[in-house]
Amino acid sequence: MRAAPPPLAGGAPGPDALRPLLDTVLDALRTGAEERGGPLPTGGPETVAHRLRDALGEALPHHGTDPHEALRTLVRTLAAGAADPAHPLCAAHLHTPPLALAAAADLAASALNPSMDSWDQAPAASALEAQVTAALAAEIHPQADRPDALVTTGGTESNQLALLLARERHGPALRTVVGANAHHSFHRAAWLLGLPEPVTVPTPNGTIDPAALHEALTTLTGPGPVVVAATAGTTDEGLIDPLPALADTCDAHHADLHVDAAYGGPLLFSRTHRHLLDGLDRARTVTVDLHKLGWQPAAAGLLAVRDTADLTALGHTADYLNADDDTDAGLPDLLGRSLRTTRRPDVLKTAVTLRALGRTGLGALVDACMDRAQDLADLVEKRPGLDLRARPTLTTVLFRPTDATDATVAAIRRTLLTEGRAVLGRAHADGRLWLKATLLNPHATPGDLAQLITLVEGSTHR
């Protein structure tokens, strides 16, 4: 007699099937975090891989164990071996600790499993996505008549889509101009799209100089369309290009402007700091990533456009998903909302967060992280054995031991990683290597930052 198939997550019985499994998952998450005891597992890559192999055993066994054992073992092992962005000493990357409410919403999205490629797979989710993206597009382009936004997997996909839309507007002769501070995804996007390698404007001070952009646009050989990619929140230093002046320069040269605001875009929620994004609305396309300063589980990216007509190029027909007669009869056509076919309803967690916290709640989280960056900069400046690269613009702080070599700076970072004591990033600026702290945890305290400084100073003297 065949065994009954495992229960499903959806439908009316789904919650009852999930509830005991979630208890197991939550207990395993707690146990694994307690075993780890810090921001990172100890021992380095080989040790972590060995622990994982021991726990996993045979990856594809002939006979399984049971759901609770599988969840308990692997979730606990993964948590014990995780880099935990919720730990205040895990501050290397634009890797945010997700809000509990957003993670809970993500569970609902997984249980319901709408597929956002046809209305009959996602009736309510498609309507929710349309309303939330419209609101966020209007936030980014408040003066536009017909702004719109697409949900993406993050900054890389958004930047690639922006270049694709520009190529479809202007043709394959399109040239791209970026700053040396730009995200690497622009170079990959140009390669993927068959465009010439982007022209790179030097950024010796970390941001694009409008005069240098003017010179680059003036000296481009031959006529032809151009898209300029500026940055609002650079990966290495968290700097913001002078958007109003760059927009003026683009206007003067009849060039399109795209702004990669994957990092800095959520400053729009902050009354205190939103002025740093003045000029953002003059861009034709804008990248925003809410799994950075939006505290969403990945993925939660957006590409905003000033005019929804720019998205027409993404139109595509597959008869089983968006047949013409269905569309004519009023069923929404979702295929033109992404280059992907099957995609998750990632908008749900964002919608829940916006409803629960509102503009003021999200703005308060942004302000808290901005304040922590200033606190860390203060601590570094007060330490005679440490150098601060510059006062932070966003939540990124670069610092290094005074008179240390680049090799010493790199060794300090790797020592802290291997010992599982702190997770710091690295960045090159002014010809030197710096330790990078990217502060995205609104629960971090000045005491946590002081501990981070103490760990760095202790590693310096080994």
Disulfide bonds with the S-S distance in Angstrom:
none
